Amino acid sequence: MKLEIKNRHRRLLLLIKDSWPRLFLAMGCMLVIAVCTSATAFLVKPILDDIFFKKDMVMLRVIPLVVILIYFVRGVGYYGQEYLMNHVGESIIRRLRNRLYNRIQDLSLTFFQKEKTGVLMSRITNDVNIIKAMVSTAVTGSLRDVFTIVGLTGVIFYRDWKMALFALVILPLAFYPIVEFGRRVRRVSTGCQEAMADMSAFLHETFVGNKIIKAFGTEEYEKRRFAEKTLDLFRLEMKAVRAKSLSSPVMEFLGGIGIAFIIWYGGSQVIQGTSTAGTFFSFMAAVLMLYDPVKKLSKLNNAVQQGLAAADRVFDIIERESDIQSPPDPVVIPRGPHHVTFQNVSLTYDTDRVLKNIRLTVEAGEILALVGMSGGGKTSLVNLIPRFYDVTEGAIQIDGTDIRNASLMSLRDQIGIVTQDTILFNDTIRNNIAYGKQDASDEAIEHAAKAAYAYDFVKGFPDQFDTMIGELGGRLSGGEKQRICIARALLKDAPILVLDEATSALDTESEMLVQKALENLMKGRTTFVIAHRLSTIRYAHRIMVIADGRIVEQGTHEELMDRKGEYFKLYQMQFADREPATA
C-alpha cells in the first residue's frame, strides 16, 4: 500500500516536472526572495554599528538606498513566484481534471451503477481543488521557506557559529510537530473529503428529485438529513483544526526556549565586550526570521498532507481499469445489415444470475419483441449487445464475429438505442439530434426530425432547431423528448436497433405519434424491442417471452395466443386491467 501511494505521489511530481521551465524560473524568484530576506537580517549589524554607534554619514546615505533596492527586488521576486507557480498549479490541475474525466468516461456501466454521481463530481471539483492548493500554495511556500532557512542559517553562522549551533539544536525538535501533526491532518482530511463527497451526492439526489420531495411533503425530513451531514462534516473539520492548531503552540514554545538562551548567551558576550551590539542584533534578527519560515512549514505541511490525501482519492479513479476492454488486435465490424447470435449466454451480477443459457439468432432486418414480467432479464439481455456488460458464459456474435473480439467503437457504431428514460442534454434541438453524428448537415437533421414526427413542433418554437431545451430536456413534453431521441437514432442510421420500452411512459396521443416514428426507424434494421404494452408489438416478426432469465416461449402473436402459455397469460392480464377502464 505504501509503495502504491509513493508511486502515485511520484506521478503527481512528474506532472509538476512537465512544467519545468516555469518551475525553474519560479525557483529563481524564490531564491531571490530568500537572498533579500537574509540580506535584511545581515544589514542589522551595519545599521547599528556604523550608523548609530560610529555615526558614519556615508553609510547613512548608502544603507537606506540598499534597503529600498532589497525590498523592490524582493517584491518583484514575490510577484514572479506567485504568478509562475500558480500557472504551474493551474496547468497541472487542468491536466489532472482532464485525465480524471477521461478515465470516468472510459469506465463501464457497472462502475456508474456502483458510484454516486455526486461523489464523482466531488472528485473532479473538490478533491482536485485541494490538490491545486497543495501545488500552487504549499509547494511554493515550502520551496521559498526552505531557501529562506538556508540563507538565514548562513547569516547566523557567519555572525556567531557557537550560538548558531545551539539554535540549530532546537530546530530539529521544532520539526517534530510538523511530521506528527501532519500525519493526523492527513488521516482526518481523508474523512473530510469523503464526507464532502457524500454531501455532494446528497445534494445532487435531492435537487434532481425535488418534485418528489414536494409531492410527498418531505422537505423537513430532507432538511434534517442535510443538517446531520453538515454536522458530521463539522466534527471532522474540527478534528483537522485541532491537529493543525496544536503544531504552532508547540513550535512557539520550542522557539521561545532557543531565543531565551540566545538572549542570555549573546547578551553576556556583548556585556563582556567580546561581541558588538550590532552583531548580536543581526544574529537575533536572523534567528527570529529563521523560526518564522519553520513555523510556516508546519502549516504548509498540513496543506500538503490534505493534498496528498486528495491525490489518493483522485488516483483511485485514474488507476481503475474498465471491466470492458477492446482486444489488442480488434476486428472492425463493417456497416451493413447484421444478424445477431446468442450462444448459450449467461450473465451474473455479483452473485445474482440474471440470464441463463440464452440461445437465440436474430436475422438481419428481423424485428424481435422481448416481453415478460419486470425483473425477468429483458433489459439485461439487450445491454449485452453493445457490451455495456460482458457475458459471464457463452458468446454473442454479430455476423459470426464474437463482439469481444471487435473494437468497441465499431461495435457501438452499429447500434442505435432509444430507451424509456429520454436522455437529452442542455443544448439546442439541433445539437441533440446530431449528437451521434456531429458532422450532419442541416438537411439531414431536418429529414430525421420529419421521419420522427418532430419537425412540426420544432418549427413551432421561435428559435426552431436552435431552441435550448433545458436540463434533461425540461422544456419539452414526454412525447416531444422521445421523438427527439428517435430523430437522434434515425440520424445515426445504425443497422442494429434497441428499443427499451420506448413508449411505456407516454399518453395515448403521444404514443401514436412515437409509434409511427418508431415504424420509420425500424425499417430494414435488426431490431430488439422491449415492450410492456403487448398491443404495441403485434407487428414484430417474432415475440420472445423471458421469465427468470430464460426464454420460455417464442413465436408470432397469433402462434403464442393459440398456445395459451405465458404470453397468453400476460395478454389476458393486460386485457383484464383495461376492461374496467373501457367499461
Secondary structure, 3 states (H helix, E strand, C coil): CHHHHHHHHHHHHHHHHCCHHHHHHHHHHHHHHHHHHHHHHHCHHHHHHHHHHCCCHHHHHHHHHHHHHHHHHHHHHHHHHHHHHHHHHHHHHHHHHHHHHHHHHHCCHHHHHHCCHHHHHHHHHHHHHHHHHHHHHHHHHHHHHHHHHHHHHHHHHHHCHHHHHHHHHHHHHHHHHHHHHHHHHHHHHHHHHHHHHHHHHHHHHHHHCHHHHHHCCCHHHHHHHHHHHHHHHHHHHHHHHHHHHHHHHHHHHHHHHHHHHHHHHHHHHHHHCCCCHHHHHHHHHHHHHHHHHHHHHHHHHHHHHHHHHHHHHHHHHHCCCCCCCCCCCCECCCCCCCCEEEEEEEEEECCEEEEEEEEEEECCCCEEEEECCCCCCHHHHHHCCCCCCCCCEEEEEECCEEHHHECHHHHHHCEEEEECCCCCCCCEHHHHHCCCCCCCCHHHHHHHHHHCCCHHHHHCCCCHHHCECCHHHCCCCHHHHHHHHHHHHHHHCCCEEEEECCCCCCCHHHHHHHHHHHHHHHCCCEEEEECCCHHHCCCCCEEEEEECCEEEEEECHHHHHHHCCHHHHHHHHHHHHHHHHHC
